[in-house]
Amino acid sequence: MKTPTRPKGEFTGRHMLIIMLAFFGTIIAVNLTMATLANRSWTGLVVKNSYVASQQFNEKAALARAQQALGWRGELTIADGTVSYRLTDRSGDPVSAEAVRMIFRRPVSEQGDLTLRLARAGTGAFAQTIKIADGGWIVEILADIGQPDPYRQVERVRVTGGRIR
């Protein structure tokens, strides 16, 4: 008995199986790749407890408005292996701060994050000798001004060749 022959180019179940495996295989491979890259590049942690953070939002916003009303200006400088900070009032006179702490964070990871305590370097100025790695940083500056809450300034900077660009 002779087996029936299929016409050339006929679409079979085998063709459909290959198409389905290729389609879903591609989707699964892309999803796994993206999930792996996302997991390696960012911890995903913004706050430890979002409920508590939401309860503190109004208080922090009021503190920020009160701080902004002071008209103070903080100047962050990174150059020649030195991080310096100077805080001035509305008229440009130095603000007497007791201590300045800086927290350097990478925007998308926790690798290389560091905290600095700057030493007094003149009236209203603070500095610390340290090499800051090149790249993008979010710098949180906390100046102890003798109040219950520190003067807080957050800047996003790009360091290139040991300097802010």
Long-range contacts (C-beta under 8 A, 24 or more apart in sequence): 41-108, 41-109, 42-108, 42-109, 43-109, 43-110, 63-149, 63-152, 64-152, 67-151, 67-152, 72-151, 74-141, 74-143, 74-151, 74-153, 76-139, 76-141, 76-153, 76-155, 76-157, 76-164, 77-164, 78-132, 78-157, 78-159, 78-162, 78-163, 78-164, 79-162, 79-163, 79-164, 80-162, 80-163, 81-129, 81-130, 81-131, 81-162, 82-127, 82-128, 82-129, 82-130, 83-116, 83-118, 83-127, 83-128, 83-130, 83-132, 84-118, 84-121, 84-125, 84-126, 84-127, 84-128, 85-118, 85-125, 85-126, 85-127, 85-141, 85-143, 86-124, 86-125, 86-126, 87-124, 87-143, 87-151, 88-124, 93-124, 94-123, 94-124, 94-125, 95-124, 95-143, 95-145, 95-151, 96-123, 96-124, 96-145, 96-146, 97-124, 97-126, 97-143, 97-144, 97-145, 97-151, 98-144, 98-145, 98-146, 99-126, 99-143, 99-144, 100-126, 100-141, 100-142, 100-143, 100-144, 101-141, 101-142, 101-144, 101-150, 102-128, 102-139, 102-140, 102-141, 102-142, 103-139, 103-140, 103-142, 104-132, 104-137, 104-138, 104-139, 105-137, 105-138, 105-139, 105-140, 106-135, 106-136, 106-137, 106-138, 107-136, 107-137, 107-138, 107-156, 131-162, 132-159, 132-162, 133-159, 134-159, 134-160, 134-161, 134-162, 135-159
